Amino acid sequence: MSFGQQNNPYGPPQQQPGYAYPQQAPYPGQPYAPFPQQGGYHGMPPVPAEMPGLTKAARIFMWVIAAVHVAVAGVMIAGYAAVKHEEGKHTGETVTTRNGDTVDAETAFGFARGLLAFLAILALVFAIIGIILAIRYAKGGNGVRVGSIVYASFAIISGLFTAPAYGLGLLTLVMAILTIVFCAKRASAEWFQRPRY
């Protein structure tokens, strides 16, 4: 029995790569290259290294929508103060409604103040939710993306109601629609669904 040259169809075994040896190409019969480094682990798609441009734009729109709602809350608070001031002038008077009923001024002004206070609080809460979502864009998961889409959907309704108010509603409407479109894009989905190690 001879231990000399054996019948090897792939040629002599190649040296293992080490510190001094460069990575070598696969053998002629080897079906794959050893461990390709393309960003993902074991067939997973590559992880985005930084936030995509569309996602950054959606985040900016979230900040703008929140700022608009802070401004709307300011307008409501100013209206509340004006109603409170007028209420002091008309104490003890009666107000005639459109259908001919008479209501004392205190009740009418109280209803107006209550409505304005409710709208101011609602706008502030909406602004706070938008700020929290915008802050979470860097590290948040898919829930932030879904929350942003839902938030922007409500912002469309808010924009329709506040459209007559100095163009703030129109700005909210446009930004909300763009936020929904940008958050629904694949690049944004990949950013929010990326694995976190």
Protein Blocks (a to p, Z undefined) as FASTA:
>chain_A
ZZbdcddfkbpadddddfklccddddfklcbdehiaehiaghiacddfbdcfklmmmmmm
mmmmmmmmmmmmmmmmmmmmmmmmmmmmmgoiacddfkopacdfklmmmmmmmmmmmmmm
mmmmmmmmmmmmmmmmmmmcfklmmmmmmmmmmmmmmmmmmmmngolmmmmmmmmmmmmm
mmmpmklmmmmmpccZZ
